[in-house]
Amino acid sequence: MTQTQFDFAGRVARARSAMEAHDADVLLLSFGADLPYVIGYDSMDTERITLLILPVAGEATLLIPRFEAPRVGLHPGVFTVLPWDETDDPMAMAADVAGSPASALVGDRMRSSFLLGLQERMPGTAFSVATGLMKELRIRKDPGEITLLRAAAEAVDRVVVRLDATRFSGLTETELSRVVGAMTIEEGCDVAAFAIIASGPNGASPHHHPGERLIERGDMVVVDFGGPVGGYQSDTTRTFCVGDPDPRAAEAFTVLHEAHQAAVAAAAPGVAAESVDRAARRVITEAGWGEYFIHRTGHGIGLEVHEHPYIVEGNSEPLDVGMAFSIEPGIYVPGEFGMRIEDIVVVTAEGADRLNRSERNLHVVE
């Protein structure tokens, strides 16, 4: 993936400013979302190292297997490409380029074998994880990023509309997952990143892996899916019922819908992330379903489906304009049913802007 629409030279400059604040001499990024965020190149995750070596001052270098170098494209003025051959020692090459820095920050997705190799060849360097620095850079989305997040959300919203006209009964969870995945691509996502289908009692497992259970009339069905547009992810969940819902499930869904609305209303600049979680949890708990809400209310989204900020008790970080995250309360009753409503929102000066606009009520299908 090459994202030509972003100012990568500006991102490199911002990374260097953050490195100064963190007293870091060099930033080392391998596989993971941090690398494409900073320079626009998405590395393959293999045993052959690709490594961005970004000193706080001086030239940025992308160390890469020679046969993968043609994937990089041209980034004049941002970094130089240093290919390595199969008989080279890329760790030694990386150490030579980095010099003898006192401190290095490494991406949190770097393979342990890569990190250990770098540590062996850079014995005088103190290594730390770059999570805090990269969080500062990535947590507030710029207008271009929000445009791609919105396009991804609109694509999966169109899938929801199509699912309303899809017959669920008689399909297995696996079959419906394949249908959702195909629709996700047809509606404009680059790939189908995931398609969770959890029917009947399986719905009580929030990350259920679709299986061969046959979907039947009376089932509540949790459909959680998404895919990227231009590298930026979507993630939405809607709850379907095959035929009319059981009164107990219908009662729970009414509570869930209210909790979701309360959490969206709570999200605004300056509000602690945990306050959004509390807003959803309070509604569910006061209605008597609190023990069945078993996960955080949300997670950030961008180049990764799950990233900062996390909307959970204990995260007192204030929300700020440009932060994008899910709001997805759920109710999960073991042996009976599960349900979840999930939208992606972006914080604006006025509050939470929902990127997902598809119907949030219980979807009744055949």
N, C-alpha and C positions, 0 to 999 in steps of 0.2 A: 504494500500500500504506500503510495506516495501522495501526500496531501499538499498540492502546490498552492492552495489558496491561503495558506497561513504564513505569517511572518516569522520564519524560523530563525533568521538572524536576530530578531528581537527576542525570541525565546531563549536563544543562547546567551544574549546579554543579560536577560533577567536571571537566568540560572547562575551566571557568574556573580551577579550582585548578591544572590541568595547564598552562594558559596562563601563570599566574604563575611556575611553575617554569621555563618556557621563555622567560620575558621577552617574551611576545607581548602586544601591545595589543588585537589583534582577530583573530578566526578567521573565515575566509571559505570557506564550503563550497557547492559547486555540485553538479552531477550526480555520482553515485557512492554507494557504500555508507555513507560517513561521514555524509552528510546524514540518511538515515533512522535511522541509529544514534543520532544526537544528539537529533533532534526528532520522529522517526516519520513524516516525509514523504519519499516517494521521488520525486524530480524526474524529469520526462521529459527525455531527452537530445535536445535540439533546438538550433537556432541562436538561440533566444530564451533569455536567461539567467534562471535561478532561482538565487537566492543567499541563503544564510543569513549575516547579518552579526551576529556574536556578539562584543561587546566584553568585555574582561575585567571591566568593571563597567558597569552600565546595561542598557538594554532590548535584548533580542534581536529582530531583524527579519528576516522572510523576504520578500525582494523577488521578485515573481513576475508573469508575464504575467497581465493581468486575467482573460482568459478561462480560465485554468487555476486561478484562485484557488478556485473551488468544490470542487476536488479536495482541498483542504487539510484541511477539517474544523475542529473546534474544539480548541484547545490552550490553555485559559485559564491565564494565568500563566506560560506557557513562552516564547511569542514573539508578536509582532504581525505581521500581514500587510500588506505595502505593495505593492499592485498597480501595474503600469505598463502604459501604453497603447502602441499601435503607433507613435505619433508621438513618444513620449518617448525620452529618452536614458537607458536604465537604468544605464549605467556612471556617468554623472554623478550619478544618484540614489543609487547605491551609495556613491560617494565622499562625498556630502553626509551620508549616514547614518553612515558610518564616521568622519567628521571628519578629523582630520589625525594619524592614529596614526604613531608612530615605526616600529613593526614590525607586520607582518601575516603570518599563516600561512595558506596556501591548500591546499585539498584536492588530492591528487595526480591526480585525474581531471578537474580543471578544464580546459576547452578553452583552448588557447593564445591564441585570439582574445579570450576573456574576460579572461585574465590581462593581456595586452598593453593592453587597453582600461582596465583598472583601474590599471595602472602609469602610463599616460599621464595619467590624471585624479588620481592620488595621487603626484605626483613626489617628495614628501618622505618617502615610506614605503619601508622596506626589506622586500621580500617574500621569504619562505622557504616551503619545502614543509612541510605539516603531518603528514607521514607518521609521524615519530617520536612526536608527541603522540597522534595517533589510534591508533597501535599500542598505546600504553600503556593507552588507554581500552578498546580492543576485544579485546585478546588473551586476557583471562580472561573466560570466559562465566559469566553468573549463572544461577541455577536455571531461570528462565524461558526463557532462550536454550537451555539444554541440553534442556529439555522439547521445544522445537520441533525441535532437531537430532535428538533421539531419534525423534520422530514421523516426520521425513523419512527417517531410516535404516530405520525399520520398514516404511515404504511401499515402498522399493526392495527390501528383503528379500523382500517378498511377490511382487514382480515376478520375482525369481530363482526362486522356487518355481514360478511359472507357466512360466518359460522351460524348466525341466526337462522339462515335458510338451509343449514346442513342437518341431515338426519344423523343423530348420535346413536340411537338405539340400534343394536345389531353390530356395531363396530367394536373392536377391541380398543383398549387404550393405545396400544402401539399403532394400530391403523389410523386412529384419529390424530395421533401425534404426527404421523407422516402427512396427513392431509393439511394440518396446521402449518407444518414446515414448508410444504410446497406452496401454500397460499402466501406465506411470509415472503418468499422469494418473488412470487408473481406480483405482489403488491409493491415491490421496489426495494426490499432489503438486499444487501450484498450477498448474504447467506442467512440461513436459519440457524441462529446461535443455539437455541434450545426450544423445546416444546414439551412442557410438563402437562400430562393429562392424568388426573387423579380422580377416579370415579368411586361413588358409594363410600364404603368405609376406608378406601385408600386415600380419600381426600383429607383424612385426619393426619396424613404425613405431608408436611408442607413441601418437601423436596422429593416427593414420590417419583420413582423412575417408572415410566409407562410400561405396563406388562400386558399379559394376554387376557386379563379380566374383560369379560363381555359387558358392555354398557347396557343397562336395562332401564325400563320405565321406572320412575320413582327415584332414580339416582340423582344426587347432586354431583356435578362434575366441575372440578377446578381446572381451568385452562390458563396456564402461565407460560408466556412465550415472548420471543423477541429476536431481533437481528439488527445488524449495523447498517447505516447509510454513510458512506464516506468514512468508515471507521468508527463512527459514533453510534452508541448502542441504544436500543429500545428495550423495554421490559414492561409488560402489562399483564394483569391478571383479571379475568372476568369469571364469574361463577354461573354455571348453567344448570338447569334442572330439566330432566327428561320427563315431560308431563308435569302435572301440578305438584307442587312441593308438599311434603309432609308439614302439618301445622307447626311442629316444633322447629323444623328447619327454617320455615318461613319466618317464625318469630326471631330466630337467631340472625337471620339475614337482615331483618329490619334494624336490629341493634348494630350490626356490622356497618350498614350503610350510614347510619347516624355517626358512628365512630370515625369513619373515613371522612365525612364532611367536617367533623369537628377538628380533625388533625389538619386538613387543608386550611381551614379558617385560622388555625393557630400559627401557621408558618408565615413569618415576616422578618424583615431585617431587625437584628438586635435580639430576637427571641432565641433562647437557648435551644439547641437541637433536642435535648431531652424533654423540653416542654411540649414539643409536637407529639412525642411518644406518649407523654402523660395525658394529653388531650384525648387521644384515641383510647388509651387504656382505661381512663376514668369512665367513659361511656360504657364500655364492655363490662367492666367490673361492677358498676352500679346496677347493671341489668342482670347480674348474676352469672355471667359467662366468663369472668376474669380468669379462672384456672385454665380455660381453653384457648387463651391468647398466649402462645408459647414462643414468640420470637419478637425481635425488635420491629419497630414500625416502619423503618426504611433504611435505605443505603444510597450513597451517592452514585452517580452514573456519568459516563463520558466515554473515553476510549475503552474503559472496562465496564462490565455490567455492575460490578460491586467495587466502589471506591469511596473516598471521603466526600462528604461528611456522613457519618452513621447516625441515624435517628434513633437513639437508644438512651435509656436511663444511665446516667453517669457521664454523658457527653454534654458538658455545660458550655461548649463552644457556641458563641452567638452566630446565628445565621447571617449571611450577607448577600447583597445583590450579586447575582450570577451563579450562586450555588444551585446545583441541579441534583435532585434526589427523588427516590420513590417514596410514596406514602401507601402502605399496604398492610393494614391491620387484617387479622384473620381470626377465625374461630374454628377449632379442631376438636371434635368429640370422638375419642377413640371408639372404634367399632361401629360408628354411626355415619358421620359425614364430616366434611371440611368445607370451608368457604373462605374466599379472600377477594378483596377489591384492591387493585393496584393501579395508580397513575404515577407518571413522572411529572414533577413540578419544577419550575425554576423560580427562584426568589427574585422579585422585582421590588422597586420602591413602594409599590402599592400592596404587596403581599405575594401569594403563591399563584403563579401562572401555570395552569394545567396544560401540559403538552398533549395529553390524551383526552380526547373528547367523545369517545364511544360511550354508549349507554352503560350506566353503572348499576342499574337495577338488576334483579335476578332475571337471567335470560331463560325463558321457557322454550324448549325445543322438542322435537319429536325423537 
